[in-house]
Amino acid sequence: MNSKQKAFTIRVPTELYENVSEMAESLDISITQVVRAAITQYCIQSGSTVNANGSDSGSDGEDSTHFLQQQLESKDTQISELHRLLALQSEHNVLLTTKESLFGRIRGFFTGSKVIGSGV
């Protein structure tokens, strides 16, 4: 075994093993080769760049960078929205805490404004 290859063991249902075994026999290749080809195909469909030999055929760093950039922009938008909501909540709390009683509002109306007939 090449030093750049790794081995692992998996357990599969008997029916799946039999299907893979029949496929290997019909293609005149080993079960290992069928499994390796299946894993490679899965990785290709998933967007990975690892080929059947296990070597990296390119870097997916650009895709990762793009994904992370999108995540940052999304988080920045969420933070901005939270700041806006916190400011609104703060304004609302100020309005609630400075609210006067009915008597206080009526008194403020007459003392803070011109009263008809007062000559002011």
N, C-alpha and C positions, 0 to 999 in steps of 0.2 A: 504494500500500500504506500502510495506517495505521501510524503510528510505534510503536504498541503491539503490532504484530504482527511476528513473526519468520518468516523463510523458511528451509527446509532441504531438502536433496536426499537421497533414499534410493534404494537399489538394491534391486529385488525381482526374483524369478524371472519370466520371460516369461509363464508360465501365470497367475501371480497378476495381473500387469499386464493381461492379456487379460480376466480375470474382472472386474476393477475397471472396465475400459473398457466391457465389455458392460453392466455394471450401470449405469454412468453414462449410457450411451446409452439404456437402457430407461427410466430415470427422467428423462431429458431434463435432466440436470445435468452439470456438468463433473467430470472425474476428481478435481480438487482438492477439490470439494465432497464427493465420496464419501469421499475419504481423511480430510478434516477431520471428517466425521460419524463415521467409524469410530474415529478417535482419541478424539473426544469420548465416544463410547459406551464405549470401553475405559476411559477415565478415570472415567466414572460408575460402571462396574461395579467398578473398583478402589477406589472410595471417595474419589476426588479431587473437589474442588468447582469445578473449572474448567469453564465452559460452552463452547459451540461458538464463541463470539466471542472466547474467550481471557480473558474477565474472570473474576475470582474471585467466585463467588456466595455465599461465606461463608468463615469461617476454620476450618481443621481443627486449629487450635492446641489446642483442647480434647482432641481425639483424641490428639495428640502428647503432651500433658501427661499424659493417662491412661496411655499406653504407657510413657512415661519413669518415671512413678510406679511402675508394675508392675515395671519393670526394676530400679529402686532397691530395692524391697522384696525382690525375688529375690536381688539381690546382697547385701543385708544378711543374709538368711537363710543364704546360702552362706558369708559371712564368719563368722557366728556358729558354724556347723557346723565350719569350719576351726579356729577358736579352741578349740572343744571337743575336736577330734581332736588338735590340738597339745598340749593339756593331758594327754590320755590318753597320747600318745606320750612326753611328758616323764616322767610317772609310771612308765611301762613302762621307760624308760631308767634311772631311778633304781633300780628293782627289779633290773635286770640288772647294774648296776655295783656294787650293795651285796651281791650274792649271795656268800656265803662258800663255801669248799670244804666237802666232807663232814666232814672232820676239824674244821674251825672250827665247824660247826653242832653237832656232837656235843659239843665242848668247851663251847660256849655253853649247851647243854642242861644239862650237869652243873654248871657254875659259876654259871649264872644262875637256877637253880631249886632247890627243896628236894630233897635226895637222901634216899631212904628210909634210915632208920637213922642219919642224921647228927645227929639231936636238935635241929635248927634249926627 
